[in-house]
Each structure stands twice: as C-alpha cells, then as structure tokens.
C-alpha cells in the first residue's frame, strides 16, 4: 500500500529523517525538483526609445483625462 510523505522544510531534523528513510529497504525516496520558469529576454531601450515611450504615455494620459472630463462634465482646465 503506497503512501506519500512530503517534507516541507530543509531543517537538520527533516534532512536526517530523509536520510534515515533512504536506508529502509521497504521505502523509496525520490526528490521532487522545482520547475524552473523561463525568464523573458528584455532588450535595453535606448534614450530615443525611452523618450518616444514617455511622449506616447503623456499623450495617452491627456486623451484619457479629456475623455473623463467630457463624460463627467468636470470642466477641468486643459492647456492645448
């Protein structure tokens, strides 16, 4: 009858228990490997790309603010 025992700690007592279990002839001890997630590769952006991103962000934020101003009738002062 199979059982599964999970050791959730790397304390000396837990590791000693695992070593003792490995020596038992009726027990099979296998180590579960943690999956390694792939890290995405990001390219460093140039100063020119950064400035373009910031300009687009500023333009988008203004457009959103104007739309909210119009929908909510807030009468916020905008510079053109």
Backbone as XML, in Angstrom:
<?xml version="1.0"?>
<chain id="A" units="angstrom">
  <residue number="1" name="UNK">
    <atom name="N" x="0.851" y="-1.160" z="0.000"/>
    <atom name="CA" x="0.000" y="0.000" z="0.000"/>
    <atom name="C" x="0.905" y="1.233" z="0.000"/>
  </residue>
  <residue number="2" name="UNK">
    <atom name="N" x="0.883" y="2.054" z="-1.083"/>
    <atom name="CA" x="1.774" y="3.206" z="-1.185"/>
    <atom name="C" x="1.288" y="4.403" z="-0.363"/>
  </residue>
  <residue number="3" name="UNK">
    <atom name="N" x="2.248" y="5.107" z="0.197"/>
    <atom name="CA" x="1.999" y="6.347" z="0.923"/>
    <atom name="C" x="2.917" y="7.414" z="0.350"/>
  </residue>
  <residue number="4" name="UNK">
    <atom name="N" x="2.512" y="8.661" z="0.475"/>
    <atom name="CA" x="3.361" y="9.778" z="0.080"/>
    <atom name="C" x="3.580" y="10.654" z="1.302"/>
  </residue>
  <residue number="5" name="UNK">
    <atom name="N" x="4.832" y="10.952" z="1.587"/>
    <atom name="CA" x="5.177" y="11.845" z="2.692"/>
    <atom name="C" x="5.906" y="13.032" z="2.084"/>
  </residue>
  <residue number="6" name="UNK">
    <atom name="N" x="5.455" y="14.225" z="2.419"/>
    <atom name="CA" x="6.071" y="15.438" z="1.891"/>
    <atom name="C" x="6.833" y="16.142" z="3.001"/>
  </residue>
  <residue number="7" name="UNK">
    <atom name="N" x="8.106" y="16.388" z="2.770"/>
    <atom name="CA" x="8.944" y="17.133" z="3.709"/>
    <atom name="C" x="8.969" y="18.576" z="3.209"/>
  </residue>
  <residue number="8" name="UNK">
    <atom name="N" x="8.493" y="19.504" z="4.031"/>
    <atom name="CA" x="8.365" y="20.899" z="3.592"/>
    <atom name="C" x="9.415" y="21.810" z="4.207"/>
  </residue>
  <residue number="9" name="UNK">
    <atom name="N" x="10.440" y="21.234" z="4.799"/>
    <atom name="CA" x="11.418" y="22.039" z="5.496"/>
    <atom name="C" x="12.796" y="21.433" z="5.261"/>
  </residue>
  <residue number="10" name="UNK">
    <atom name="N" x="13.809" y="22.274" z="5.164"/>
    <atom name="CA" x="15.179" y="21.792" z="5.000"/>
    <atom name="C" x="15.947" y="21.853" z="6.319"/>
  </residue>
  <residue number="11" name="UNK">
    <atom name="N" x="15.252" y="21.696" z="7.413"/>
    <atom name="CA" x="15.908" y="21.735" z="8.722"/>
    <atom name="C" x="16.782" y="20.487" z="8.886"/>
  </residue>
  <residue number="12" name="UNK">
    <atom name="N" x="17.744" y="20.529" z="9.784"/>
    <atom name="CA" x="18.594" y="19.353" z="10.011"/>
    <atom name="C" x="17.787" y="18.114" z="10.411"/>
  </residue>
  <residue number="13" name="UNK">
    <atom name="N" x="16.731" y="18.307" z="11.194"/>
    <atom name="CA" x="15.905" y="17.173" z="11.608"/>
    <atom name="C" x="15.201" y="16.555" z="10.402"/>
  </residue>
  <residue number="14" name="UNK">
    <atom name="N" x="14.676" y="17.396" z="9.510"/>
    <atom name="CA" x="13.973" y="16.892" z="8.326"/>
    <atom name="C" x="14.935" y="16.145" z="7.412"/>
  </residue>
  <residue number="15" name="UNK">
    <atom name="N" x="16.124" y="16.698" z="7.209"/>
    <atom name="CA" x="17.111" y="16.038" z="6.352"/>
    <atom name="C" x="17.587" y="14.722" z="6.967"/>
  </residue>
  <residue number="16" name="UNK">
    <atom name="N" x="17.713" y="14.683" z="8.283"/>
    <atom name="CA" x="18.100" y="13.440" z="8.957"/>
    <atom name="C" x="17.014" y="12.384" z="8.782"/>
  </residue>
  <residue number="17" name="UNK">
    <atom name="N" x="15.762" y="12.807" z="8.831"/>
    <atom name="CA" x="14.644" y="11.878" z="8.627"/>
    <atom name="C" x="14.683" y="11.304" z="7.212"/>
  </residue>
  <residue number="18" name="UNK">
    <atom name="N" x="14.978" y="12.151" z="6.236"/>
    <atom name="CA" x="15.051" y="11.699" z="4.843"/>
    <atom name="C" x="16.184" y="10.696" z="4.686"/>
  </residue>
  <residue number="19" name="UNK">
    <atom name="N" x="17.332" y="10.976" z="5.275"/>
    <atom name="CA" x="18.464" y="10.049" z="5.190"/>
    <atom name="C" x="18.119" y="8.708" z="5.836"/>
  </residue>
  <residue number="20" name="UNK">
    <atom name="N" x="17.421" y="8.747" z="6.946"/>
    <atom name="CA" x="17.012" y="7.507" z="7.619"/>
    <atom name="C" x="16.034" y="6.727" z="6.740"/>
  </residue>
  <residue number="21" name="UNK">
    <atom name="N" x="15.098" y="7.441" z="6.082"/>
    <atom name="CA" x="14.115" y="6.786" z="5.218"/>
    <atom name="C" x="14.789" y="6.158" z="4.004"/>
  </residue>
  <residue number="22" name="UNK">
    <atom name="N" x="15.862" y="6.776" z="3.496"/>
    <atom name="CA" x="16.581" y="6.230" z="2.339"/>
    <atom name="C" x="17.207" y="4.873" z="2.666"/>
  </residue>
  <residue number="23" name="UNK">
    <atom name="N" x="17.559" y="4.655" z="3.919"/>
    <atom name="CA" x="18.221" y="3.413" z="4.325"/>
    <atom name="C" x="17.250" y="2.253" z="4.516"/>
  </residue>
  <residue number="24" name="UNK">
    <atom name="N" x="15.960" y="2.545" z="4.584"/>
    <atom name="CA" x="14.970" y="1.482" z="4.773"/>
    <atom name="C" x="14.786" y="0.713" z="3.471"/>
  </residue>
  <residue number="25" name="UNK">
    <atom name="N" x="14.797" y="-0.613" z="3.549"/>
    <atom name="CA" x="14.695" y="-1.428" z="2.338"/>
    <atom name="C" x="13.287" y="-1.444" z="1.749"/>
  </residue>
  <residue number="26" name="UNK">
    <atom name="N" x="12.284" y="-1.097" z="2.504"/>
    <atom name="CA" x="10.909" y="-1.103" z="2.004"/>
    <atom name="C" x="10.413" y="0.287" z="1.608"/>
  </residue>
  <residue number="27" name="UNK">
    <atom name="N" x="11.298" y="1.297" z="1.646"/>
    <atom name="CA" x="10.903" y="2.671" z="1.315"/>
    <atom name="C" x="11.666" y="3.151" z="0.093"/>
  </residue>
  <residue number="28" name="UNK">
    <atom name="N" x="11.004" y="3.909" z="-0.726"/>
    <atom name="CA" x="11.623" y="4.514" z="-1.903"/>
    <atom name="C" x="11.532" y="6.030" z="-1.736"/>
  </residue>
  <residue number="29" name="UNK">
    <atom name="N" x="12.665" y="6.707" z="-1.755"/>
    <atom name="CA" x="12.713" y="8.158" z="-1.565"/>
    <atom name="C" x="13.122" y="8.795" z="-2.883"/>
  </residue>
  <residue number="30" name="UNK">
    <atom name="N" x="12.289" y="9.686" z="-3.388"/>
    <atom name="CA" x="12.614" y="10.432" z="-4.606"/>
    <atom name="C" x="12.487" y="11.918" z="-4.315"/>
  </residue>
  <residue number="31" name="UNK">
    <atom name="N" x="13.408" y="12.674" z="-4.855"/>
    <atom name="CA" x="13.400" y="14.119" z="-4.658"/>
    <atom name="C" x="12.608" y="14.763" z="-5.791"/>
  </residue>
  <residue number="32" name="UNK">
    <atom name="N" x="11.712" y="15.655" z="-5.432"/>
    <atom name="CA" x="10.915" y="16.370" z="-6.432"/>
    <atom name="C" x="11.651" y="17.657" z="-6.779"/>
  </residue>
  <residue number="33" name="UNK">
    <atom name="N" x="11.896" y="17.847" z="-8.052"/>
    <atom name="CA" x="12.592" y="19.046" z="-8.498"/>
    <atom name="C" x="11.582" y="20.150" z="-8.765"/>
  </residue>
  <residue number="34" name="UNK">
    <atom name="N" x="11.908" y="21.342" z="-8.313"/>
    <atom name="CA" x="11.048" y="22.502" z="-8.545"/>
    <atom name="C" x="11.176" y="22.920" z="-10.007"/>
  </residue>
  <residue number="35" name="UNK">
    <atom name="N" x="10.071" y="23.209" z="-10.670"/>
    <atom name="CA" x="10.158" y="23.641" z="-12.068"/>
    <atom name="C" x="10.806" y="25.025" z="-12.164"/>
  </residue>
  <residue number="36" name="UNK">
    <atom name="N" x="11.640" y="25.174" z="-13.158"/>
    <atom name="CA" x="12.306" y="26.451" z="-13.394"/>
    <atom name="C" x="11.556" y="27.155" z="-14.513"/>
  </residue>
  <residue number="37" name="UNK">
    <atom name="N" x="11.028" y="28.330" z="-14.198"/>
    <atom name="CA" x="10.285" y="29.093" z="-15.194"/>
    <atom name="C" x="11.255" y="29.881" z="-16.065"/>
  </residue>
  <residue number="38" name="UNK">
    <atom name="N" x="10.979" y="29.895" z="-17.342"/>
    <atom name="CA" x="11.831" y="30.628" z="-18.277"/>
    <atom name="C" x="11.649" y="32.127" z="-18.062"/>
  </residue>
  <residue number="39" name="UNK">
    <atom name="N" x="12.756" y="32.826" z="-18.024"/>
    <atom name="CA" x="12.716" y="34.274" z="-17.867"/>
    <atom name="C" x="12.713" y="34.923" z="-19.246"/>
  </residue>
  <residue number="40" name="UNK">
    <atom name="N" x="11.797" y="35.853" z="-19.485"/>
    <atom name="CA" x="11.774" y="36.504" z="-20.797"/>
    <atom name="C" x="13.013" y="37.387" z="-20.979"/>
  </residue>
  <residue number="41" name="UNK">
    <atom name="N" x="13.465" y="37.469" z="-22.210"/>
    <atom name="CA" x="14.609" y="38.316" z="-22.524"/>
    <atom name="C" x="14.105" y="39.713" z="-22.869"/>
  </residue>
  <residue number="42" name="UNK">
    <atom name="N" x="14.608" y="40.701" z="-22.163"/>
    <atom name="CA" x="14.243" y="42.081" z="-22.420"/>
    <atom name="C" x="15.457" y="42.801" z="-22.986"/>
  </residue>
  <residue number="43" name="UNK">
    <atom name="N" x="15.192" y="43.579" z="-24.002"/>
    <atom name="CA" x="16.267" y="44.376" z="-24.579"/>
    <atom name="C" x="16.323" y="45.714" z="-23.853"/>
  </residue>
  <residue number="44" name="UNK">
    <atom name="N" x="17.517" y="46.210" z="-23.692"/>
    <atom name="CA" x="17.677" y="47.534" z="-23.112"/>
    <atom name="C" x="17.199" y="48.558" z="-24.129"/>
  </residue>
  <residue number="45" name="UNK">
    <atom name="N" x="16.420" y="49.517" z="-23.656"/>
    <atom name="CA" x="15.923" y="50.535" z="-24.579"/>
    <atom name="C" x="16.909" y="51.695" z="-24.646"/>
  </residue>
  <residue number="46" name="UNK">
    <atom name="N" x="16.939" y="52.319" z="-25.797"/>
    <atom name="CA" x="17.812" y="53.468" z="-25.981"/>
    <atom name="C" x="17.122" y="54.703" z="-25.412"/>
  </residue>
  <residue number="47" name="UNK">
    <atom name="N" x="17.869" y="55.767" z="-25.280"/>
    <atom name="CA" x="17.308" y="57.029" z="-24.784"/>
    <atom name="C" x="16.223" y="57.525" z="-25.732"/>
  </residue>
  <residue number="48" name="UNK">
    <atom name="N" x="16.426" y="57.330" z="-27.017"/>
    <atom name="CA" x="15.444" y="57.762" z="-28.017"/>
    <atom name="C" x="14.137" y="56.976" z="-27.866"/>
  </residue>
  <residue number="49" name="UNK">
    <atom name="N" x="14.242" y="55.669" z="-27.663"/>
    <atom name="CA" x="13.051" y="54.843" z="-27.461"/>
    <atom name="C" x="12.329" y="55.236" z="-26.172"/>
  </residue>
  <residue number="50" name="UNK">
    <atom name="N" x="13.094" y="55.503" z="-25.125"/>
    <atom name="CA" x="12.507" y="55.908" z="-23.852"/>
    <atom name="C" x="11.728" y="57.213" z="-24.005"/>
  </residue>
  <residue number="51" name="UNK">
    <atom name="N" x="12.324" y="58.174" z="-24.692"/>
    <atom name="CA" x="11.653" y="59.462" z="-24.894"/>
    <atom name="C" x="10.375" y="59.296" z="-25.704"/>
  </residue>
  <residue number="52" name="UNK">
    <atom name="N" x="10.385" y="58.427" z="-26.713"/>
    <atom name="CA" x="9.186" y="58.169" z="-27.510"/>
    <atom name="C" x="8.093" y="57.527" z="-26.652"/>
  </residue>
  <residue number="53" name="UNK">
    <atom name="N" x="8.467" y="56.570" z="-25.828"/>
    <atom name="CA" x="7.502" y="55.916" z="-24.938"/>
    <atom name="C" x="6.886" y="56.930" z="-23.979"/>
  </residue>
  <residue number="54" name="UNK">
    <atom name="N" x="7.708" y="57.794" z="-23.412"/>
    <atom name="CA" x="7.199" y="58.800" z="-22.476"/>
    <atom name="C" x="6.271" y="59.790" z="-23.180"/>
  </residue>
  <residue number="55" name="UNK">
    <atom name="N" x="6.599" y="60.165" z="-24.414"/>
    <atom name="CA" x="5.737" y="61.080" z="-25.168"/>
    <atom name="C" x="4.391" y="60.426" z="-25.469"/>
  </residue>
  <residue number="56" name="UNK">
    <atom name="N" x="4.409" y="59.160" z="-25.871"/>
    <atom name="CA" x="3.157" y="58.444" z="-26.131"/>
    <atom name="C" x="2.333" y="58.300" z="-24.855"/>
  </residue>
  <residue number="57" name="UNK">
    <atom name="N" x="2.998" y="58.035" z="-23.752"/>
    <atom name="CA" x="2.307" y="57.898" z="-22.475"/>
    <atom name="C" x="1.640" y="59.210" z="-22.076"/>
  </residue>
  <residue number="58" name="UNK">
    <atom name="N" x="2.362" y="60.303" z="-22.241"/>
    <atom name="CA" x="1.819" y="61.620" z="-21.895"/>
    <atom name="C" x="0.612" y="61.947" z="-22.767"/>
  </residue>
  <residue number="59" name="UNK">
    <atom name="N" x="0.722" y="61.658" z="-24.058"/>
    <atom name="CA" x="-0.378" y="61.908" z="-24.993"/>
    <atom name="C" x="-1.602" y="61.058" z="-24.636"/>
  </residue>
  <residue number="60" name="UNK">
    <atom name="N" x="-1.373" y="59.805" z="-24.305"/>
    <atom name="CA" x="-2.469" y="58.903" z="-23.937"/>
    <atom name="C" x="-3.137" y="59.352" z="-22.644"/>
  </residue>
  <residue number="61" name="UNK">
    <atom name="N" x="-2.337" y="59.731" z="-21.660"/>
    <atom name="CA" x="-2.898" y="60.199" z="-20.390"/>
    <atom name="C" x="-3.748" y="61.446" z="-20.584"/>
  </residue>
  <residue number="62" name="UNK">
    <atom name="N" x="-3.293" y="62.358" z="-21.421"/>
    <atom name="CA" x="-4.081" y="63.566" z="-21.696"/>
    <atom name="C" x="-5.398" y="63.216" z="-22.372"/>
  </residue>
  <residue number="63" name="UNK">
    <atom name="N" x="-5.344" y="62.283" z="-23.328"/>
    <atom name="CA" x="-6.566" y="61.888" z="-24.038"/>
    <atom name="C" x="-7.565" y="61.256" z="-23.070"/>
  </residue>
  <residue number="64" name="UNK">
    <atom name="N" x="-7.081" y="60.442" z="-22.175"/>
    <atom name="CA" x="-7.966" y="59.817" z="-21.182"/>
    <atom name="C" x="-8.552" y="60.874" z="-20.258"/>
  </residue>
  <residue number="65" name="UNK">
    <atom name="N" x="-7.721" y="61.808" z="-19.807"/>
    <atom name="CA" x="-8.202" y="62.864" z="-18.917"/>
    <atom name="C" x="-9.262" y="63.717" z="-19.604"/>
  </residue>
  <residue number="66" name="UNK">
    <atom name="N" x="-9.049" y="64.044" z="-20.870"/>
    <atom name="CA" x="-10.049" y="64.837" z="-21.606"/>
    <atom name="C" x="-11.357" y="64.064" z="-21.749"/>
  </residue>
  <residue number="67" name="UNK">
    <atom name="N" x="-11.263" y="62.772" z="-22.031"/>
    <atom name="CA" x="-12.464" y="61.953" z="-22.189"/>
    <atom name="C" x="-13.244" y="61.880" z="-20.875"/>
  </residue>
  <residue number="68" name="UNK">
    <atom name="N" x="-12.552" y="61.669" z="-19.769"/>
    <atom name="CA" x="-13.219" y="61.621" z="-18.466"/>
    <atom name="C" x="-13.818" y="62.983" z="-18.134"/>
  </residue>
  <residue number="69" name="UNK">
    <atom name="N" x="-13.075" y="64.048" z="-18.436"/>
    <atom name="CA" x="-13.561" y="65.403" z="-18.198"/>
    <atom name="C" x="-14.865" y="65.646" z="-18.951"/>
  </residue>
  <residue number="70" name="UNK">
    <atom name="N" x="-14.918" y="65.191" z="-20.196"/>
    <atom name="CA" x="-16.115" y="65.388" z="-21.018"/>
    <atom name="C" x="-17.280" y="64.546" z="-20.503"/>
  </residue>
  <residue number="71" name="UNK">
    <atom name="N" x="-17.024" y="63.269" z="-20.173"/>
    <atom name="CA" x="-18.090" y="62.373" z="-19.717"/>
    <atom name="C" x="-18.645" y="62.771" z="-18.355"/>
  </residue>
  <residue number="72" name="UNK">
    <atom name="N" x="-17.784" y="63.197" z="-17.458"/>
    <atom name="CA" x="-18.204" y="63.546" z="-16.095"/>
    <atom name="C" x="-18.558" y="65.027" z="-15.954"/>
  </residue>
  <residue number="73" name="UNK">
    <atom name="N" x="-18.334" y="65.797" z="-17.035"/>
    <atom name="CA" x="-18.619" y="67.243" z="-17.037"/>
    <atom name="C" x="-17.929" y="67.934" z="-15.857"/>
  </residue>
  <residue number="74" name="UNK">
    <atom name="N" x="-16.625" y="67.740" z="-15.779"/>
    <atom name="CA" x="-15.839" y="68.275" z="-14.671"/>
    <atom name="C" x="-15.343" y="69.697" z="-14.915"/>
  </residue>
  <residue number="75" name="UNK">
    <atom name="N" x="-15.290" y="70.134" z="-16.154"/>
    <atom name="CA" x="-14.788" y="71.462" z="-16.522"/>
    <atom name="C" x="-13.368" y="71.700" z="-16.012"/>
  </residue>
  <residue number="76" name="UNK">
    <atom name="N" x="-12.492" y="70.739" z="-16.254"/>
    <atom name="CA" x="-11.092" y="70.890" z="-15.879"/>
    <atom name="C" x="-10.382" y="71.760" z="-16.907"/>
  </residue>
  <residue number="77" name="UNK">
    <atom name="N" x="-9.473" y="72.628" z="-16.444"/>
    <atom name="CA" x="-8.742" y="73.475" z="-17.399"/>
    <atom name="C" x="-7.629" y="72.673" z="-18.082"/>
  </residue>
  <residue number="78" name="UNK">
    <atom name="N" x="-7.627" y="72.686" z="-19.389"/>
    <atom name="CA" x="-6.591" y="71.996" z="-20.160"/>
    <atom name="C" x="-5.831" y="73.001" z="-21.003"/>
  </residue>
  <residue number="79" name="UNK">
    <atom name="N" x="-4.511" y="72.789" z="-21.088"/>
    <atom name="CA" x="-3.690" y="73.581" z="-21.999"/>
    <atom name="C" x="-3.692" y="72.881" z="-23.339"/>
  </residue>
  <residue number="80" name="UNK">
    <atom name="N" x="-3.871" y="73.613" z="-24.411"/>
    <atom name="CA" x="-3.889" y="72.995" z="-25.746"/>
    <atom name="C" x="-2.545" y="72.964" z="-26.345"/>
  </residue>
</chain>
